[in-house]
């Protein structure tokens, strides 16, 4: 089988037509891996709710919707937690204000 393989590799260059040098950029190659790492971390953090996927971008609203949907599926076991998180995200809190000096 190796005897039938070509012994020479050929390079077929196709220059870009969008610039005078004919070069192609690769500026986003360095950040491509970070996006999947962050999304995996978000899904890992939410896995205790049974969440296995969230579409990008993982906005606070999408994360909140995913938690609520997963909790509704599981029942009302986490209603107190969701209520607390909802208050914290909306800016209200059960904590007393610190006395003014």
C-alpha positions as CSV (number, residue, x, y, z in Angstrom):
1,X,0.0,0.0,0.0
2,X,2.8,2.4,0.7
3,X,4.3,1.8,-2.7
4,X,1.1,3.4,-4.2
5,X,1.4,6.6,-2.1
6,X,2.8,9.6,-3.9
7,X,6.4,10.3,-3.0
8,X,6.1,14.1,-3.3
9,X,3.8,16.5,-1.6
10,X,2.6,19.4,-3.6
11,X,1.9,22.9,-2.2
12,X,-1.1,24.6,-3.8
13,X,-1.0,28.3,-2.6
14,X,-4.1,30.4,-3.0
15,X,-3.4,34.0,-2.2
16,X,-6.0,36.2,-0.7
17,X,-7.7,38.6,-3.0
18,X,-8.6,41.1,-0.3
19,X,-5.3,42.8,0.1
20,X,-2.3,43.7,-2.2
21,X,0.1,41.2,-0.5
22,X,-2.1,38.2,-0.9
23,X,-1.7,37.2,2.8
24,X,-4.3,35.7,5.0
25,X,-4.6,36.5,8.7
26,X,-4.8,34.2,11.7
27,X,-5.4,36.8,14.4
28,X,-8.2,34.8,16.1
29,X,-6.3,31.5,16.4
30,X,-5.0,32.4,19.8
31,X,-8.4,33.1,21.4
32,X,-10.4,30.2,19.9
33,X,-9.5,27.7,22.6
34,X,-10.4,30.1,25.4
35,X,-14.0,30.3,24.4
36,X,-14.6,26.6,24.7
37,X,-12.7,26.5,28.0
38,X,-15.0,29.2,29.5
39,X,-18.1,27.6,28.2
40,X,-17.0,24.2,29.6
41,X,-16.3,25.9,33.0
42,X,-19.8,27.5,33.0
43,X,-21.5,24.2,32.2
44,X,-19.4,22.4,34.8
45,X,-20.4,24.9,37.4
46,X,-24.1,24.4,36.5
47,X,-23.9,20.6,36.2
48,X,-25.4,20.1,39.7
49,X,-28.7,21.4,38.3
50,X,-28.5,18.9,35.4
51,X,-27.5,21.5,32.9
52,X,-25.3,20.0,30.2
53,X,-25.3,22.7,27.5
54,X,-25.7,26.5,27.2
55,X,-25.4,28.4,23.9
56,X,-22.8,31.1,23.6
57,X,-22.7,33.8,24.8
58,X,-23.3,32.8,28.4
59,X,-25.0,36.0,29.5
60,X,-26.4,36.2,33.0
61,X,-29.9,36.1,31.5
62,X,-29.2,32.8,29.7
63,X,-27.5,31.2,32.7
64,X,-30.5,32.3,34.9
65,X,-33.0,30.9,32.3
66,X,-31.1,27.6,32.2
67,X,-31.1,27.3,36.1
68,X,-34.8,28.1,36.2
69,X,-35.7,25.6,33.4
70,X,-33.6,22.9,35.1
71,X,-35.1,23.5,38.5
72,X,-38.6,23.5,37.0
73,X,-37.8,20.1,35.5
74,X,-36.5,18.8,38.8
75,X,-39.3,20.2,40.9
76,X,-39.4,22.8,43.6
77,X,-36.4,21.5,45.6
78,X,-34.3,24.6,44.8
79,X,-37.0,27.3,45.0
80,X,-35.4,29.0,48.1
81,X,-32.0,29.0,46.4
82,X,-33.4,30.4,43.2
83,X,-35.3,33.1,45.1
84,X,-32.1,34.1,46.9
85,X,-30.1,34.2,43.7
86,X,-32.8,36.2,42.0
87,X,-32.8,38.8,44.7
88,X,-29.1,39.1,44.6
89,X,-29.0,39.5,40.8
90,X,-31.8,42.0,40.8
91,X,-30.0,44.2,43.4
92,X,-32.2,43.6,46.4
93,X,-31.1,41.7,49.4
94,X,-32.3,40.5,52.8
95,X,-29.2,41.9,54.5
96,X,-29.6,44.9,56.8
97,X,-28.0,48.1,55.7
98,X,-24.8,49.1,57.6
99,X,-25.4,51.9,60.0
100,X,-24.2,55.3,58.8
101,X,-21.5,57.0,60.8
